[in-house]
């Protein structure tokens, strides 16, 4: 499922705004999509033929969460804001990309759990590109209640919400069905045999607060990062070549991940790559 598509004119359209039937294409792979006029939750697009496009599959919680975030940010008045859904950021795609006068923010509505190394790679990629990141956890995979006031956390929850590993470059909360964000203050839980539990935490009713989604987004989206976190040095494994128009025409090698200058490309190599000189 996806909430955005390209219409016959090549313009981006949102499922909630579709009023007429026409041919739609996927922004990611260009394949045909059909429109699903859902009445209980949100309208959406789906691939007409099964494919390996990265936009599928999506859980209903993920789709619903993205729509809530997009709608909330679209209602901000009085400041120049740019909000895009499923927007490419280099080789990644943010669920919602929010550009405001203070920051560019990648908002990830997270329903599935992955290897922690996959999360870390994505987070560091965003930070190298000077983005703030907001994670909104949804669905049953996260903040699992084992018994009253005792919760099991996945590694990514532990890093962002409990350890605050990324300082305020990356923040997180739990997006609930009512559109509120639950912000917990987890406490360490001690094991019966001594020592601290690794992935189990205590959360009493007084250790949580709920706030409006837009309030949560504006609080973190408008504040510049003040903490200290430096991502691992980029290895410049993905590069692109940018033409430099000076007295001598030549190409710069730019890292496609962190956008830093790597080196000048020799002209003979540029010709071998088919670049115009």
Secondary structure, 3 states (H helix, E strand, C coil): CECEEECCCCCEEEHHHCCCCCCEECCCCCCEEEEECCCCCCCEEEECCCCCCCCCCCCHHHHHHHHHHHHHHHCCCCCCCEEEEEEEECCEEEEEEEECCCCEEEEEEECCCCCHHHHHHHHHHHHHCCCEEEEEECCCCCCEEEECCEEECCHHHHHHHHHCCCHHHEEEEEECCCCEEEEECCEEEECCCCCEEEEEEECCHHHEEEEEHHHHHHHHHCCCCCCCCCCCCCCCCCEEEEEECCCCCEEEEEECCCCCEEEEECHHHHHHCCCCC
